[in-house]
Amino acid sequence: MDFLQVIILSIVEGLSEFLPISSTGHLVLASHILRLEQSEFLKTFEIFIQLGAILAVPFLYWKKLLNNFHLWKLIVVGFLPAGVLGLLFFDYIKQTLIGNEWVTILALAGCGIFLILHSRSEKPNHSGSDIGALTYKNALLIGLAQSVSMVPGVSRAAATIVGGMFVGMSRQASVEFSFLLAMPTILGATVLDIAKSDFSFSTQELTLLLLGFAGAFLTALAAMKFLVGYVQKHNFSAFGVYRIVAAVAYGLVFL
């Protein structure tokens, strides 16, 4: 990997981590377009730069998180399903699913169709409970929805946002809880991956990781602010259409 490729991938990660379009799926496809070999380091890089994007969450929401023990408990409960399943199936996910273009394309298109259907059935008003009214049971249900996103192309953001709306949260509250739930989920995946890698990276590889980390952080800040404003007036059908177009275009041009 060179510096330009790192910058491109970090921008892709930062933009797609919090939008319902699948960051993992876009990283897989972007890596293929850039003709990067699906090496162990590339897979680790794709996971590590997600941590940079996640750092944008406490940066923007530190006031909401500060001394809010109830909110932290909701986040932990929501994290449990993905945490347990991710630990059990980590090797299979990394070795078999991540990097598989066909799995990614099918998930991109399939979830795109789902988002369009969900948006059409959604009530036009934005009524619904906020994060403070979320119960532990519903936080757990959102966490179960998040677990589906272990399949590349599904989108953690899409799964958690739709899960939040399913249990009665408003669109904006679902988006914000999705942001918060990303913190332990991505942090856990990153730490687990680095632990299994024995942190045996060269100086050049560490430089690439840090550059990608910074790029993803800055881009994620912009993406989060955009999405919070966007959902106040729009549903997610446009993202569904984009996912389908991206999947079909990639399949026709590159496979």
Secondary structure, 3 states (H helix, E strand, C coil): CCHHHHHHHHHHHHHHCCCCCCHHHHHHHHHHHCCCCCCHHHHHHHHHHHHHHHCHHHHHHHHHHCCCHHHHHHHHHHHHHHHHHHHHHHHHHHHHHCCCHHHHHHHHHHHHHHHHHHHHHCCCCCCCECHHHCCHHHHHHHHHHHHHHHCCCCCHHHHHHHHHHHCCECHHHHHHHHHHHHHHHHHHHHHHHHHHCCCCCCHHHHHHHHHHHHHHHHHHHHHHHHHHHHCCCCCCHHHHHHHHHHHHHHHHHHC
